[in-house]
Amino acid sequence: MTPFTTRGRVYVLGASTSVFAGYPLATSLQSFARDFQTLEVGTRQVASRIFDKLNEAEFHFTRHIVRDPNGVANLEELLTYLEFYHTFPGTNFNLNPWDSADSTAVRRVITEKFLAYQWDLKKIVWGSGTPVEQVAAEPKRVREISDGWARLVNPGDVAGTQDGAGSEPTCIVSAFPM
């Protein structure tokens, strides 16, 4: 971790910080990402290919690996497994194992989904157009919270994100140039 100095306050934001704006927690990231709509043909093709492969991986993962008593895999657990092991031995997935191109594709699709959602959220909250997809947030509440943060955060303050209880901050960014 790179050390940093700050002249202001440090905010550590938990995983649920952006739920009010309709962003998913890890447990619902998979359904959020799969509700993917784009007009760009190349991205649609990548999404279709990677979701087909993820569907197959999820089938094997929930059948052989998943620890959830309800048999539900979340995307974070599934992708972690695929990054480490690439396949499910003794299955057809062995014929086309997970590789770096798949990792790149899933990152692209999830990033595109978040960017599209952010664009639509901006449109509905700040009245700058009609959203393409449904936004799962109350525009008035998003404006109030955004305005509150704008009044609270000062130059030199730093915000960091935290993945889970007790974990170290994973992303530290300066809120303003120092």
N, CA, C and O atoms as a DFTB+ gen file, in Angstrom:
712 C
 N C O
     1  1       0.841      -1.162       0.000
     2  2       0.000       0.000       0.000
     3  2       0.896       1.239       0.000
     4  3       1.878       1.298       0.741
     5  1       0.565       2.208      -0.816
     6  2       1.310       3.440      -0.891
     7  2       0.861       4.375       0.229
     8  3      -0.330       4.660       0.358
     9  1       1.819       4.862       1.051
    10  2       1.413       5.787       2.110
    11  2       0.969       7.125       1.523
    12  3       1.418       7.520       0.447
    13  1       0.102       7.801       2.223
    14  2      -0.349       9.113       1.780
    15  2      -0.473      10.029       2.988
    16  3      -0.604       9.576       4.125
    17  1      -0.429      11.289       2.721
    18  2      -0.645      12.262       3.789
    19  2      -1.879      13.065       3.434
    20  3      -2.195      13.269       2.261
    21  1      -2.553      13.505       4.440
    22  2      -3.759      14.279       4.218
    23  2      -3.763      15.488       5.139
    24  3      -3.263      15.436       6.263
    25  1      -4.319      16.543       4.660
    26  2      -4.475      17.737       5.483
    27  2      -5.913      17.857       5.971
    28  3      -6.263      18.822       6.650
    29  1      -6.728      16.898       5.633
    30  2      -8.137      16.966       6.005
    31  2      -8.575      15.708       6.711
    32  3      -7.778      15.020       7.348
    33  1      -9.852      15.420       6.588
    34  2     -10.440      14.236       7.198
    35  2     -10.329      13.049       6.258
    36  3     -10.183      13.210       5.046
    37  1     -10.401      11.850       6.834
    38  2     -10.405      10.610       6.060
    39  2     -11.767       9.959       6.270
    40  3     -12.190       9.740       7.405
    41  1     -12.449       9.651       5.169
    42  2     -13.736       8.960       5.222
    43  2     -13.533       7.546       4.710
    44  3     -13.004       7.365       3.613
    45  1     -13.939       6.544       5.470
    46  2     -13.904       5.157       5.024
    47  2     -15.348       4.758       4.774
    48  3     -16.163       4.721       5.697
    49  1     -15.657       4.460       3.521
    50  2     -17.024       4.162       3.110
    51  2     -17.220       2.660       2.998
    52  3     -16.416       1.975       2.364
    53  1     -18.267       2.146       3.599
    54  2     -18.558       0.721       3.554
    55  2     -19.259       0.318       2.275
    56  3     -19.613       1.160       1.449
    57  1     -19.454      -0.974       2.124
    58  2     -20.038      -1.533       0.906
    59  2     -21.433      -0.993       0.612
    60  3     -21.806      -0.865      -0.554
    61  1     -22.196      -0.679       1.626
    62  2     -23.577      -0.252       1.393
    63  2     -23.718       1.250       1.180
    64  3     -24.837       1.759       1.114
    65  1     -22.616       1.957       1.071
    66  2     -22.650       3.409       0.936
    67  2     -23.481       3.875      -0.251
    68  3     -24.148       4.905      -0.156
    69  1     -23.463       3.158      -1.350
    70  2     -24.152       3.614      -2.555
    71  2     -25.468       2.888      -2.840
    72  3     -26.047       3.063      -3.913
    73  1     -25.943       2.083      -1.902
    74  2     -27.199       1.356      -2.093
    75  2     -28.365       2.326      -2.291
    76  3     -29.273       2.051      -3.076
    77  1     -28.345       3.450      -1.590
    78  2     -29.425       4.431      -1.727
    79  2     -29.589       4.899      -3.171
    80  3     -30.675       5.320      -3.570
    81  1     -28.513       4.824      -3.953
    82  2     -28.556       5.270      -5.348
    83  2     -28.869       4.120      -6.306
    84  3     -28.834       4.297      -7.524
    85  1     -29.175       2.945      -5.757
    86  2     -29.565       1.815      -6.590
    87  2     -28.423       0.913      -7.015
    88  3     -28.623      -0.005      -7.811
    89  1     -27.216       1.161      -6.491
    90  2     -26.090       0.291      -6.829
    91  2     -26.171      -0.985      -6.008
    92  3     -26.650      -0.952      -4.875
    93  1     -25.712      -2.118      -6.554
    94  2     -25.878      -3.402      -5.866
    95  2     -24.798      -3.688      -4.831
    96  3     -23.685      -3.170      -4.910
    97  1     -25.156      -4.529      -3.856
    98  2     -24.183      -5.148      -2.977
    99  2     -23.650      -6.381      -3.703
   100  3     -24.183      -6.753      -4.749
   101  1     -22.619      -7.015      -3.176
   102  2     -22.026      -8.193      -3.823
   103  2     -23.059      -9.285      -4.091
   104  3     -23.001      -9.960      -5.119
   105  1     -24.002      -9.456      -3.168
   106  2     -24.989     -10.533      -3.318
   107  2     -25.933     -10.316      -4.497
   108  3     -26.506     -11.278      -5.009
   109  1     -26.104      -9.075      -4.933
   110  2     -26.997      -8.824      -6.071
   111  2     -26.258      -8.294      -7.302
   112  3     -26.888      -7.854      -8.264
   113  1     -24.929      -8.335      -7.271
   114  2     -24.145      -7.854      -8.405
   115  2     -24.414      -8.667      -9.670
   116  3     -24.456      -8.118     -10.770
   117  1     -24.594      -9.962      -9.508
   118  2     -24.816     -10.832     -10.663
   119  2     -26.101     -10.461     -11.402
   120  3     -26.085     -10.340     -12.627
   121  1     -27.202     -10.279     -10.694
   122  2     -28.449      -9.917     -11.373
   123  2     -28.365      -8.502     -11.935
   124  3     -28.918      -8.231     -13.001
   125  1     -27.681      -7.594     -11.236
   126  2     -27.478      -6.231     -11.724
   127  2     -26.712      -6.260     -13.050
   128  3     -27.102      -5.594     -14.009
   129  1     -25.640      -7.020     -13.100
   130  2     -24.815      -7.090     -14.321
   131  2     -25.562      -7.787     -15.459
   132  3     -25.431      -7.394     -16.618
   133  1     -26.335      -8.808     -15.136
   134  2     -27.033      -9.545     -16.194
   135  2     -28.180      -8.760     -16.816
   136  3     -28.600      -9.055     -17.935
   137  1     -28.675      -7.789     -16.116
   138  2     -29.700      -6.914     -16.677
   139  2     -28.976      -5.867     -17.526
   140  3     -28.980      -4.675     -17.217
   141  1     -28.361      -6.346     -18.593
   142  2     -27.446      -5.536     -19.388
   143  2     -28.090      -5.141     -20.699
   144  3     -28.517      -5.990     -21.481
   145  1     -28.155      -3.847     -20.926
   146  2     -28.716      -3.342     -22.179
   147  2     -27.734      -2.331     -22.760
   148  3     -27.302      -1.408     -22.070
   149  1     -27.393      -2.507     -24.004
   150  2     -26.530      -1.555     -24.680
   151  2     -26.875      -1.548     -26.165
   152  3     -27.335      -2.550     -26.712
   153  1     -26.651      -0.430     -26.794
   154  2     -26.871      -0.332     -28.233
   155  2     -25.623      -0.719     -29.010
   156  3     -25.699      -0.977     -30.211
   157  1     -24.476      -0.763     -28.342
   158  2     -23.209      -1.041     -28.999
   159  2     -23.097      -2.546     -29.274
   160  3     -23.105      -3.357     -28.348
   161  1     -22.994      -2.906     -30.559
   162  2     -23.031      -4.306     -30.984
   163  2     -21.886      -5.126     -30.401
   164  3     -22.111      -6.240     -29.927
   165  1     -20.674      -4.602     -30.426
   166  2     -19.521      -5.342     -29.908
   167  2     -19.672      -5.679     -28.439
   168  3     -19.377      -6.799     -28.022
   169  1     -20.125      -4.724     -27.657
   170  2     -20.319      -4.948     -26.221
   171  2     -21.426      -5.959     -25.975
   172  3     -21.322      -6.782     -25.066
   173  1     -22.491      -5.905     -26.779
   174  2     -23.576      -6.893     -26.650
   175  2     -23.064      -8.298     -26.932
   176  3     -23.436      -9.247     -26.242
   177  1     -22.208      -8.435     -27.949
   178  2     -21.659      -9.752     -28.280
   179  2     -20.768     -10.274     -27.158
   180  3     -20.838     -11.450     -26.800
   181  1     -19.930      -9.401     -26.605
   182  2     -19.066      -9.797     -25.493
   183  2     -19.920     -10.212     -24.309
   184  3     -19.652     -11.237     -23.681
   185  1     -20.957      -9.420     -23.992
   186  2     -21.842      -9.727     -22.867
   187  2     -22.533     -11.072     -23.070
   188  3     -22.611     -11.875     -22.140
   189  1     -23.027     -11.319     -24.260
   190  2     -23.710     -12.575     -24.542
   191  2     -22.766     -13.765     -24.344
   192  3     -23.135     -14.758     -23.717
   193  1     -21.558     -13.660     -24.875
   194  2     -20.580     -14.746     -24.763
   195  2     -20.185     -14.980     -23.307
   196  3     -20.155     -16.119     -22.840
   197  1     -19.886     -13.902     -22.599
   198  2     -19.397     -14.078     -21.229
   199  2     -20.510     -14.535     -20.294
   200  3     -20.254     -15.303     -19.367
   201  1     -21.743     -14.076     -20.518
   202  2     -22.838     -14.527     -19.657
   203  2     -23.180     -15.990     -19.929
   204  3     -23.555     -16.711     -19.004
   205  1     -23.059     -16.444     -21.177
   206  2     -23.248     -17.872     -21.459
   207  2     -22.227     -18.698     -20.689
   208  3     -22.565     -19.718     -20.087
   209  1     -20.971     -18.248     -20.714
   210  2     -19.918     -18.981     -20.017
   211  2     -20.106     -18.906     -18.503
   212  3     -19.886     -19.890     -17.797
   213  1     -20.510     -17.744     -18.009
   214  2     -20.777     -17.609     -16.573
   215  2     -21.949     -18.482     -16.138
   216  3     -21.921     -19.043     -15.043
   217  1     -22.975     -18.607     -16.973
   218  2     -24.108     -19.480     -16.657
   219  2     -23.643     -20.917     -16.461
   220  3     -24.045     -21.591     -15.512
   221  1     -22.784     -21.377     -17.379
   222  2     -22.270     -22.740     -17.262
   223  2     -21.400     -22.886     -16.013
   224  3     -21.506     -23.873     -15.284
   225  1     -20.544     -21.898     -15.776
   226  2     -19.679     -21.937     -14.594
   227  2     -20.508     -21.917     -13.316
   228  3     -20.207     -22.634     -12.362
   229  1     -21.557     -21.091     -13.301
   230  2     -22.415     -20.996     -12.122
   231  2     -23.099     -22.337     -11.845
   232  3     -23.235     -22.740     -10.690
   233  1     -23.529     -23.027     -12.909
   234  2     -24.152     -24.347     -12.746
   235  2     -23.195     -25.297     -12.035
   236  3     -23.574     -25.953     -11.065
   237  1     -21.966     -25.372     -12.513
   238  2     -20.986     -26.279     -11.902
   239  2     -20.593     -25.814     -10.501
   240  3     -20.418     -26.631      -9.597
   241  1     -20.458     -24.526     -10.330
   242  2     -20.065     -23.969      -9.033
   243  2     -21.116     -24.274      -7.969
   244  3     -20.778     -24.719      -6.872
   245  1     -22.383     -24.037      -8.286
   246  2     -23.440     -24.294      -7.296
   247  2     -23.616     -25.791      -7.042
   248  3     -24.046     -26.197      -5.963
   249  1     -23.287     -26.587      -8.018
   250  2     -23.438     -28.043      -7.869
   251  2     -22.294     -28.673      -7.077
   252  3     -22.510     -29.626      -6.327
   253  1     -21.067     -28.141      -7.240
   254  2     -19.895     -28.796      -6.660
   255  2     -19.158     -27.983      -5.600
   256  3     -18.458     -28.566      -4.772
   257  1     -19.288     -26.670      -5.596
   258  2     -18.420     -25.845      -4.760
   259  2     -19.155     -24.993      -3.737
   260  3     -18.746     -24.945      -2.577
   261  1     -20.214     -24.330      -4.130
   262  2     -20.846     -23.282      -3.318
   263  2     -21.160     -23.741      -1.900
   264  3     -21.590     -24.871      -1.669
   265  1     -20.931     -22.832      -0.963
   266  2     -21.120     -23.155       0.447
   267  2     -22.440     -22.617       1.003
   268  3     -22.781     -22.888       2.154
   269  1     -23.172     -21.869       0.207
   270  2     -24.437     -21.290       0.653
   271  2     -25.465     -22.408       0.783
   272  3     -25.658     -23.166      -0.168
   273  1     -26.136     -22.535       1.941
   274  2     -27.121     -23.618       2.118
   275  2     -28.290     -23.529       1.139
   276  3     -28.973     -24.525       0.901
   277  1     -28.524     -22.346       0.570
   278  2     -29.592     -22.194      -0.416
   279  2     -29.120     -22.503      -1.828
   280  3     -29.906     -22.436      -2.773
   281  1     -27.843     -22.841      -1.980
   282  2     -27.305     -23.171      -3.299
   283  2     -27.140     -21.978      -4.209
   284  3     -27.149     -22.125      -5.431
   285  1     -26.989     -20.795      -3.636
   286  2     -26.866     -19.581      -4.433
   287  2     -25.415     -19.115      -4.422
   288  3     -24.787     -19.012      -3.368
   289  1     -24.900     -18.838      -5.603
   290  2     -23.530     -18.326      -5.716
   291  2     -23.595     -16.836      -6.001
   292  3     -24.394     -16.388      -6.823
   293  1     -22.743     -16.061      -5.310
   294  2     -22.684     -14.667      -5.715
   295  2     -21.524     -14.508      -6.694
   296  3     -20.594     -15.315      -6.712
   297  1     -21.593     -13.484      -7.485
   298  2     -20.633     -13.286      -8.576
   299  2     -19.203     -13.161      -8.068
   300  3     -18.276     -13.660      -8.706
   301  1     -19.015     -12.509      -6.942
   302  2     -17.674     -12.337      -6.389
   303  2     -17.037     -13.689      -6.071
   304  3     -15.876     -13.921      -6.406
   305  1     -17.796     -14.585      -5.423
   306  2     -17.277     -15.917      -5.097
   307  2     -16.986     -16.710      -6.369
   308  3     -15.946     -17.361      -6.477
   309  1     -17.896     -16.654      -7.317
   310  2     -17.736     -17.393      -8.568
   311  2     -16.493     -16.930      -9.328
   312  3     -15.691     -17.751      -9.774
   313  1     -16.337     -15.623      -9.472
   314  2     -15.178     -15.100     -10.213
   315  2     -13.873     -15.373      -9.484
   316  3     -12.853     -15.627     -10.125
   317  1     -13.886     -15.325      -8.165
   318  2     -12.672     -15.656      -7.401
   319  2     -12.276     -17.099      -7.659
   320  3     -11.104     -17.398      -7.888
   321  1     -13.257     -17.993      -7.621
   322  2     -12.972     -19.403      -7.905
   323  2     -12.387     -19.562      -9.312
   324  3     -11.382     -20.250      -9.493
   325  1     -13.012     -18.929     -10.300
   326  2     -12.549     -19.055     -11.683
   327  2     -11.150     -18.480     -11.874
   328  3     -10.361     -19.029     -12.642
   329  1     -10.830     -17.385     -11.190
   330  2      -9.495     -16.797     -11.301
   331  2      -8.427     -17.748     -10.757
   332  3      -7.326     -17.822     -11.304
   333  1      -8.749     -18.476      -9.684
   334  2      -7.772     -19.381      -9.087
   335  2      -7.688     -20.731      -9.790
   336  3      -6.594     -21.257      -9.993
   337  1      -8.833     -21.293     -10.163
   338  2      -8.855     -22.679     -10.637
   339  2      -9.181     -22.834     -12.118
   340  3      -8.859     -23.876     -12.689
   341  1      -9.785     -21.882     -12.750
   342  2     -10.070     -21.835     -14.192
   343  2     -11.086     -22.854     -14.706
   344  3     -11.631     -22.664     -15.794
   345  1     -11.354     -23.912     -13.972
   346  2     -12.240     -24.947     -14.492
   347  2     -12.859     -25.762     -13.353
   348  3     -12.573     -25.536     -12.177
   349  1     -13.695     -26.695     -13.727
   350  2     -14.298     -27.632     -12.806
   351  2     -13.908     -29.023     -13.305
   352  3     -14.515     -29.530     -14.249
   353  1     -12.906     -29.645     -12.689
   354  2     -12.405     -30.937     -13.174
   355  2     -13.511     -31.971     -13.353
   356  3     -14.434     -32.069     -12.544
   357  1     -13.394     -32.727     -14.420
   358  2     -14.361     -33.783     -14.698
   359  2     -15.652     -33.299     -15.330
   360  3     -16.618     -34.058     -15.409
   361  1     -15.694     -32.047     -15.784
   362  2     -16.904     -31.507     -16.422
   363  2     -16.570     -31.010     -17.825
   364  3     -15.403     -30.915     -18.203
   365  1     -17.608     -30.698     -18.585
   366  2     -17.399     -30.139     -19.926
   367  2     -16.718     -28.773     -19.895
   368  3     -16.151     -28.342     -20.898
   369  1     -16.771     -28.094     -18.755
   370  2     -16.124     -26.790     -18.621
   371  2     -14.614     -26.919     -18.822
   372  3     -13.937     -25.952     -19.173
   373  1     -14.099     -28.129     -18.594
   374  2     -12.674     -28.411     -18.813
   375  2     -12.263     -28.197     -20.266
   376  3     -11.106     -27.882     -20.543
   377  1     -13.214     -28.367     -21.202
   378  2     -12.909     -28.200     -22.627
   379  2     -12.670     -26.744     -23.006
   380  3     -11.955     -26.460     -23.967
   381  1     -13.262     -25.830     -22.261
   382  2     -13.116     -24.398     -22.527
   383  2     -12.962     -23.667     -21.194
   384  3     -13.874     -22.959     -20.768
   385  1     -11.800     -23.834     -20.525
   386  2     -11.639     -23.262     -19.182
   387  2     -11.610     -21.736     -19.187
   388  3     -11.394     -21.101     -20.220
   389  1     -11.831     -21.176     -18.017
   390  2     -11.795     -19.729     -17.815
   391  2     -10.375     -19.241     -18.077
   392  3      -9.414     -19.841     -17.597
   393  1     -10.238     -18.172     -18.825
   394  2      -8.901     -17.649     -19.110
   395  2      -8.877     -16.130     -18.966
   396  3      -9.879     -15.519     -18.594
   397  1      -7.731     -15.525     -19.261
   398  2      -7.575     -14.076     -19.074
   399  2      -8.513     -13.282     -19.984
   400  3      -8.943     -12.188     -19.617
   401  1      -8.834     -13.813     -21.160
   402  2      -9.773     -13.124     -22.046
   403  2     -11.167     -13.075     -21.414
   404  3     -11.883     -12.084     -21.560
   405  1     -11.545     -14.142     -20.715
   406  2     -12.834     -14.164     -20.017
   407  2     -12.841     -13.158     -18.866
   408  3     -13.828     -12.453     -18.656
   409  1     -11.745     -13.099     -18.129
   410  2     -11.639     -12.133     -17.026
   411  2     -11.759     -10.707     -17.549
   412  3     -12.450      -9.878     -16.959
   413  1     -11.087     -10.430     -18.650
   414  2     -11.155      -9.109     -19.270
   415  2     -12.576      -8.802     -19.730
   416  3     -13.073      -7.693     -19.537
   417  1     -13.220      -9.786     -20.336
   418  2     -14.593      -9.587     -20.842
   419  2     -15.575      -9.311     -19.714
   420  3     -16.424      -8.429     -19.843
   421  1     -15.478     -10.045     -18.612
   422  2     -16.421      -9.834     -17.516
   423  2     -16.179      -8.475     -16.862
   424  3     -17.132      -7.805     -16.463
   425  1     -14.918      -8.063     -16.747
   426  2     -14.634      -6.723     -16.210
   427  2     -15.213      -5.649     -17.126
   428  3     -15.764      -4.653     -16.657
   429  1     -15.084      -5.859     -18.440
   430  2     -15.616      -4.889     -19.406
   431  2     -17.135      -4.759     -19.272
   432  3     -17.671      -3.652     -19.230
   433  1     -17.809      -5.885     -19.205
   434  2     -19.271      -5.876     -19.149
   435  2     -19.767      -5.242     -17.845
   436  3     -20.702      -4.441     -17.862
   437  1     -19.150      -5.596     -16.729
   438  2     -19.568      -5.025     -15.448
   439  2     -19.272      -3.525     -15.417
   440  3     -20.085      -2.743     -14.924
   441  1     -18.126      -3.128     -15.935
   442  2     -17.788      -1.700     -16.000
   443  2     -18.781      -0.955     -16.872
   444  3     -19.252       0.120     -16.499
   445  1     -19.106      -1.518     -18.040
   446  2     -20.084      -0.894     -18.938
   447  2     -21.444      -0.755     -18.254
   448  3     -22.125       0.258     -18.417
   449  1     -21.837      -1.776     -17.486
   450  2     -23.120      -1.735     -16.789
   451  2     -23.126      -0.616     -15.750
   452  3     -24.094       0.139     -15.656
   453  1     -22.054      -0.506     -14.973
   454  2     -21.976       0.560     -13.979
   455  2     -21.960       1.937     -14.632
   456  3     -22.620       2.858     -14.150
   457  1     -21.220       2.085     -15.715
   458  2     -21.179       3.373     -16.405
   459  2     -22.544       3.744     -16.986
   460  3     -22.964       4.898     -16.910
   461  1     -23.228       2.765     -17.563
   462  2     -24.565       3.021     -18.121
   463  2     -25.535       3.399     -17.001
   464  3     -26.344       4.314     -17.156
   465  1     -25.450       2.693     -15.877
   466  2     -26.327       3.015     -14.749
   467  2     -26.029       4.420     -14.231
   468  3     -26.944       5.190     -13.940
   469  1     -24.742       4.744     -14.120
   470  2     -24.360       6.076     -13.643
   471  2     -24.899       7.156     -14.575
   472  3     -25.377       8.196     -14.121
   473  1     -24.821       6.907     -15.866
   474  2     -25.327       7.857     -16.862
   475  2     -26.837       8.055     -16.695
   476  3     -27.326       9.184     -16.697
   477  1     -27.562       6.955     -16.552
   478  2     -29.010       7.033     -16.375
   479  2     -29.377       7.675     -15.041
   480  3     -30.332       8.449     -14.971
   481  1     -28.631       7.363     -13.987
   482  2     -28.872       7.970     -12.682
   483  2     -28.697       9.481     -12.774
   484  3     -29.503      10.242     -12.238
   485  1     -27.647       9.905     -13.450
   486  2     -27.411      11.345     -13.633
   487  2     -28.588      11.999     -14.357
   488  3     -29.038      13.081     -13.978
   489  1     -29.076      11.338     -15.392
   490  2     -30.201      11.893     -16.158
   491  2     -31.438      12.081     -15.296
   492  3     -32.080      13.130     -15.347
   493  1     -31.778      11.066     -14.501
   494  2     -33.009      11.138     -13.725
   495  2     -32.860      12.047     -12.501
   496  3     -33.807      12.740     -12.129
   497  1     -31.699      12.048     -11.883
   498  2     -31.504      12.842     -10.669
   499  2     -31.353      14.325     -10.986
   500  3     -31.921      15.170     -10.294
   501  1     -30.597      14.641     -12.019
   502  2     -30.311      16.046     -12.320
   503  2     -31.134      16.568     -13.492
   504  3     -30.917      17.689     -13.951
   505  1     -32.094      15.749     -13.987
   506  2     -33.014      16.205     -15.021
   507  2     -32.363      16.527     -16.344
   508  3     -32.769      17.461     -17.035
   509  1     -31.340      15.742     -16.702
   510  2     -30.627      16.031     -17.946
   511  2     -31.001      15.090     -19.090
   512  3     -30.237      14.960     -20.047
   513  1     -32.142      14.439     -19.014
   514  2     -32.573      13.564     -20.105
   515  2     -33.392      12.394     -19.588
   516  3     -33.677      12.283     -18.396
   517  1     -33.762      11.530     -20.515
   518  2     -34.549      10.350     -20.195
   519  2     -33.618       9.148     -20.079
   520  3     -32.847       8.879     -21.000
   521  1     -33.678       8.416     -18.958
   522  2     -32.799       7.251     -18.810
   523  2     -33.165       6.135     -19.786
   524  3     -34.327       5.974     -20.157
   525  1     -32.160       5.373     -20.192
   526  2     -32.363       4.225     -21.078
   527  2     -32.942       3.068     -20.270
   528  3     -33.878       2.401     -20.713
   529  1     -32.386       2.833     -19.089
   530  2     -32.835       1.746     -18.223
   531  2     -33.545       2.318     -17.001
   532  3     -33.455       3.512     -16.715
   533  1     -34.252       1.448     -16.287
   534  2     -34.923       1.871     -15.063
   535  2     -33.880       2.118     -13.982
   536  3     -32.957       1.323     -13.808
   537  1     -34.027       3.207     -13.269
   538  2     -33.113       3.558     -12.188
   539  2     -33.802       3.246     -10.863
   540  3     -34.909       3.713     -10.593
   541  1     -33.122       2.449     -10.046
   542  2     -33.697       2.006      -8.774
   543  2     -33.295       2.944      -7.641
   544  3     -32.683       2.520      -6.661
   545  1     -33.642       4.211      -7.782
   546  2     -33.289       5.189      -6.751
   547  2     -34.320       6.300      -6.751
   548  3     -34.967       6.577      -7.761
   549  1     -34.458       6.930      -5.593
   550  2     -35.334       8.087      -5.479
   551  2     -34.509       9.329      -5.810
   552  3     -33.604       9.675      -5.051
   553  1     -34.796      10.011      -6.923
   554  2     -33.986      11.160      -7.328
   555  2     -33.820      12.221      -6.237
   556  3     -32.730      12.767      -6.067
   557  1     -34.889      12.514      -5.503
   558  2     -34.804      13.543      -4.463
   559  2     -33.802      13.138      -3.389
   560  3     -33.000      13.959      -2.943
   561  1     -33.847      11.880      -2.976
   562  2     -32.924      11.386      -1.939
   563  2     -31.484      11.417      -2.437
   564  3     -30.584      11.795      -1.686
   565  1     -31.250      11.032      -3.678
   566  2     -29.889      11.055      -4.237
   567  2     -29.366      12.489      -4.260
   568  3     -28.210      12.735      -3.916
   569  1     -30.212      13.432      -4.665
   570  2     -29.801      14.850      -4.681
   571  2     -29.466      15.338      -3.273
   572  3     -28.464      16.024      -3.071
   573  1     -30.308      14.982      -2.302
   574  2     -30.080      15.417      -0.918
   575  2     -28.748      14.875      -0.380
   576  3     -27.979      15.611       0.239
   577  1     -28.486      13.599      -0.616
   578  2     -27.249      12.992      -0.121
   579  2     -26.043      13.569      -0.859
   580  3     -25.021      13.852      -0.234
   581  1     -26.143      13.747      -2.168
   582  2     -25.047      14.340      -2.941
   583  2     -24.757      15.759      -2.470
   584  3     -23.598      16.139      -2.304
   585  1     -25.803      16.535      -2.258
   586  2     -25.623      17.906      -1.760
   587  2     -25.005      17.903      -0.362
   588  3     -24.159      18.743      -0.055
   589  1     -25.424      16.962       0.482
   590  2     -24.867      16.860       1.833
   591  2     -23.377      16.568       1.800
   592  3     -22.601      17.186       2.529
   593  1     -22.973      15.613       0.942
   594  2     -21.543      15.307       0.814
   595  2     -20.783      16.503       0.262
   596  3     -19.664      16.775       0.695
   597  1     -21.369      17.214      -0.679
   598  2     -20.696      18.379      -1.259
   599  2     -20.443      19.439      -0.188
   600  3     -19.423      20.126      -0.234
   601  1     -21.358      19.581       0.775
   602  2     -21.156      20.549       1.865
   603  2     -20.165      20.035       2.904
   604  3     -19.491      20.829       3.560
   605  1     -20.068      18.718       3.059
   606  2     -19.252      18.111       4.103
   607  2     -17.783      17.965       3.719
   608  3     -16.901      18.219       4.539
   609  1     -17.516      17.562       2.493
   610  2     -16.156      17.256       2.052
   611  2     -15.437      18.559       1.685
   612  3     -15.990      19.439       1.025
   613  1     -14.197      18.644       2.134
   614  2     -13.380      19.834       1.896
   615  2     -12.105      19.473       1.150
   616  3     -11.722      18.303       1.124
   617  1     -11.435      20.454       0.540
   618  2     -10.139      20.180      -0.098
   619  2      -9.187      19.530       0.904
   620  3      -9.094      19.958       2.055
   621  1      -8.481      18.488       0.454
   622  2      -7.561      17.757       1.314
   623  2      -8.175      16.556       1.991
   624  3      -7.445      15.723       2.528
   625  1      -9.501      16.432       1.985
   626  2     -10.143      15.251       2.554
   627  2      -9.890      14.050       1.651
   628  3      -9.650      14.197       0.453
   629  1      -9.947      12.868       2.243
   630  2      -9.682      11.635       1.517
   631  2     -10.826      10.663       1.772
   632  3     -11.321      10.569       2.895
   633  1     -11.250       9.935       0.735
   634  2     -12.284       8.914       0.887
   635  2     -11.700       7.569       0.486
   636  3     -10.962       7.466      -0.494
   637  1     -12.037       6.545       1.250
   638  2     -11.593       5.188       0.944
   639  2     -12.766       4.248       0.998
   640  3     -13.741       4.506       1.703
   641  1     -12.686       3.151       0.255
   642  2     -13.758       2.162       0.300
   643  2     -13.286       0.949       1.070
   644  3     -12.091       0.657       1.118
   645  1     -14.224       0.244       1.669
   646  2     -13.907      -0.937       2.449
   647  2     -14.827      -2.053       1.987
   648  3     -16.045      -1.881       1.940
   649  1     -14.242      -3.207       1.643
   650  2     -15.029      -4.312       1.111
   651  2     -15.915      -4.987       2.133
   652  3     -17.059      -5.323       1.828
   653  1     -15.426      -5.192       3.316
   654  2     -16.230      -5.912       4.296
   655  2     -15.803      -5.578       5.708
   656  3     -14.850      -4.829       5.925
   657  1     -16.504      -6.132       6.646
   658  2     -16.232      -5.833       8.050
   659  2     -14.804      -6.225       8.414
   660  3     -14.384      -7.366       8.223
   661  1     -14.079      -5.255       8.938
   662  2     -12.734      -5.540       9.419
   663  2     -11.656      -5.533       8.363
   664  3     -10.479      -5.658       8.702
   665  1     -12.005      -5.393       7.097
   666  2     -10.966      -5.421       6.075
   667  2     -10.308      -4.051       5.949
   668  3     -10.865      -3.035       6.365
   669  1      -9.122      -4.046       5.370
   670  2      -8.408      -2.795       5.138
   671  2      -9.086      -2.034       4.007
   672  3      -9.692      -2.656       3.134
   673  1      -9.003      -0.703       3.998
   674  2      -9.531       0.046       2.856
   675  2      -8.851      -0.419       1.570
   676  3      -7.639      -0.630       1.543
   677  1      -9.631      -0.575       0.512
   678  2      -9.084      -1.096      -0.736
   679  2      -8.846      -0.021      -1.776
   680  3      -8.110      -0.253      -2.735
   681  1      -9.431       1.122      -1.618
   682  2      -9.256       2.177      -2.604
   683  2      -9.245       3.512      -1.878
   684  3     -10.242       3.902      -1.271
   685  1      -8.154       4.192      -1.936
   686  2      -8.062       5.486      -1.269
   687  2      -7.876       6.543      -2.347
   688  3      -6.957       6.453      -3.161
   689  1      -8.739       7.530      -2.352
   690  2      -8.643       8.610      -3.336
   691  2      -8.793       9.947      -2.636
   692  3      -9.547      10.092      -1.675
   693  1      -8.061      10.908      -3.140
   694  2      -8.186      12.249      -2.590
   695  2      -9.433      12.884      -3.174
   696  3      -9.635      12.866      -4.389
   697  1     -10.265      13.441      -2.319
   698  2     -11.513      14.042      -2.776
   699  2     -11.259      15.281      -3.637
   700  3     -12.021      15.568      -4.560
   701  1     -10.220      15.990      -3.339
   702  2      -9.848      17.204      -4.082
   703  2      -8.331      17.263      -4.182
   704  3      -7.642      16.658      -3.361
   705  1      -7.802      17.965      -5.151
   706  2      -6.330      18.111      -5.189
   707  2      -5.857      18.745      -3.889
   708  3      -6.483      19.664      -3.361
   709  1      -4.753      18.241      -3.392
   710  2      -4.235      18.775      -2.125
   711  2      -3.189      19.832      -2.377
   712  3      -2.640      20.395      -1.430
